[in-house]
């Protein structure tokens, strides 16, 4: 019985952990493709420490991580921080800051196949969007984020309690 409870507690903790970390499939359903407008796609995303980026693509493409805004802007792929080419690559966001990714196929970056990922602390509930202004705006969006986080937390705790009840 005790071992069973320990397993349930562990499963519950895993549920909490996974509810808070998100996987971002780059480009959404289209994936890592030239046709995606990555600027507008990424503006709807909230990238947090602990989240993962997933790059899904065909053999026409690859993933090159760039080390600077300058390299990103000019599509300078000469000194990449990291290169990936499996077609189903997972990149973990382990700290705050900006990460830059582009396709390594000649010409694709210039065509817009690149994305900038602004990673914020996992405590943050709101990502200020450029040009958005008033304090009431940011208040309401952070309130929304908090509400969402607490609902996810309650779901995780709820499933843990359900598990405990069933074990008796
Ligand atoms: Cu490409």
Boltz pocket constraint, residues with backbone or C-beta under 6 A from the ligand:
constraints:
  - pocket:
      binder: B
      contacts: [[A, 32], [A, 34], [A, 60], [A, 61], [A, 62], [A, 103], [A, 104], [A, 105], [A, 108], [A, 113]]
      max_distance: 6.0
